[in-house]
Amino acid sequence: MRFLACSRFWPGKGPVLNGVRAGIGPGGRVESIEPCSGGLPGLLIPSFVDAHVHFSWKALELGSLDCSGVRCADAMLDAASRAPVPEDGLIRGFGFDESSWDDPALPTLERMDEVLGGRPAIFTRVCGHVALVDSALLALIPEGTPGVDRETGRLTEEASLGFNRMFPVPGAHLVRSMERLQEHAFSLGVTGIGSMEHLREARLIEEWAPRLRTALGVFSGDAEELERRGPGKKVRWIKAFADGTFGSWNAAVDGNYLDGSSCAPMADEGRLSELFAAASRCRVGLCVHAIGARALRAVADASRRAPSVRVRLEHAEEFMPAVDAGWHGNRHSFCMQPNFVRRWQMPGGMYESRLPHSRVRELNPFREVLSRGLRLGFGSDGMPFGPLKGLAGATDHPNPAQRLTVEQALRAYTLDAAGVCGFEDLAAPVAPGRPADLCLLSADPFSGAPWEEIGVKAVFLDGETVFGDPGILEEE
Ligand SMILES: [Zn+2]
């Protein structure tokens, strides 16, 4: 038996306990919880689960050009022209967000060609739904590929999201990158993920066998192949899109955007029914990206016709006008992103350029989802990765009516994030019998420590130290 003594402990439910000594058995499960005096400073909690990431994509980003900090188009192109050329000869830049640039104009195709001097390059927007490529790369993309604008070098939706299917990253390189990202995930307190992947990467992840607990969603474009080959060990969902994003003005919001435009859901009734049928045949659930209220209603309608398929709604930012669409706690769960609040919902944020103030306030209504008895799990969608970077968006939501308490917010990023990923053994509070997936925070948010000042001191997965000083566990 090994022991971990902490001065403060939150089991995942109820009040914070003072002075607890947890016994961890050889099987990696908690065997005992006893009061003690003293113990390590900080707060021991169940470890985090990030219910919505794109793990292979994020891993690739880690080894590629980081464009998240650039402030204008030329700075991005300049960085790319100086970047080392990777083994497959293709420069990949990730994470640009022109809404944060001093001048939000995207670079023209001519300008990209001029600065990059004929080296093939792609720049993927932070949302993943839009990318820019130069002429050298355009020449490599087959004629007739949907979502490719050859005049401007812009790739949208499938062309952008599916880029790595056209140009697969060498498998060994990807696995090395994923190993690095796994270590990074542990350092952020995360021991479980729900990851949305193409089938090739999903299979690669299954073969690699990560230490992270992993639930996979496979993009609907691969649904037929998934059905032919069987879902494998870790695939739990087909991932589909009912609409686009606020960033690209194609979230299917209620009524109009500020510029007078409107947008219908991307997937019509027939397409949604097909997706439900495919999920049912593959014996998996469905994860549906649905941001706008019209998209949410369309999913609720399709779900009514296929009640045996469990559906996870991704993002659900404009949930308020769709609260009465017919949600049921036993077959609908929600995966939402508190970091989106921090990033886009604060005064002057991107949402305000899309919708009037009164509608912006109502976005990301976390408390409403909970008050309807629906399961809410948090995920970062990698923007940025790291629960502690997002939680303030839940507890300091600009609309006080939608704020969560510290307990509700932590629960959504631990037990309930595990729940919406199907890790049922982690969806219960820490008690004897539960896997010892734990995280020691440097300070206690229940006592008012601000999220941005809280660090991760140690992380345990199945009772093994995966981050921090291994000597922290006392052997006995
Ligand atoms: Zn996503």
Boltz pocket constraint, residues with backbone or C-beta under 6 A from the ligand:
constraints:
  - pocket:
      binder: B
      contacts: [[A, 52], [A, 53], [A, 54], [A, 196], [A, 381]]
      max_distance: 6.0
